Amino acid sequence: MVQSFVGCWSQIAWYMFGEYCCYLTTLVTGLYNMSLFW
């Protein structure tokens, strides 16, 4: 019971972490491209 609960939360944490990294990478890439065009 406890293990499945922790496993569920760790999956959610990893998913949110992945989403955040993806968003951050997109943001940095976009800013980098903008700086190239300026």
C-alpha positions in Angstrom: 0.0 0.0 0.0 2.7 2.5 1.0 5.0 1.4 -1.8 2.4 1.9 -4.4 1.5 5.3 -2.9 5.1 6.4 -3.0 5.5 5.0 -6.5 2.5 7.0 -7.7 3.9 10.2 -6.3 7.4 9.6 -7.7 5.8 9.1 -11.1 3.9 12.4 -10.8 7.1 14.2 -9.6 9.1 12.8 -12.5 6.3 13.8 -15.0 6.2 17.4 -13.7 10.0 17.5 -13.7 10.1 16.4 -17.3 7.4 18.9 -18.3 9.3 21.7 -16.6 12.6 20.7 -18.3 10.9 20.6 -21.6 9.3 24.0 -21.1 12.7 25.4 -19.9 14.5 24.0 -22.9 11.9 25.4 -25.3 12.1 28.8 -23.6 15.9 28.9 -23.7 16.0 27.8 -27.3 13.4 30.5 -28.3 15.4 33.2 -26.5 18.6 32.0 -28.2 17.0 32.1 -31.6 15.6 35.6 -30.9 19.0 36.8 -29.9 20.4 35.5 -33.1 17.8 37.3 -35.2 18.3 40.6 -33.3 
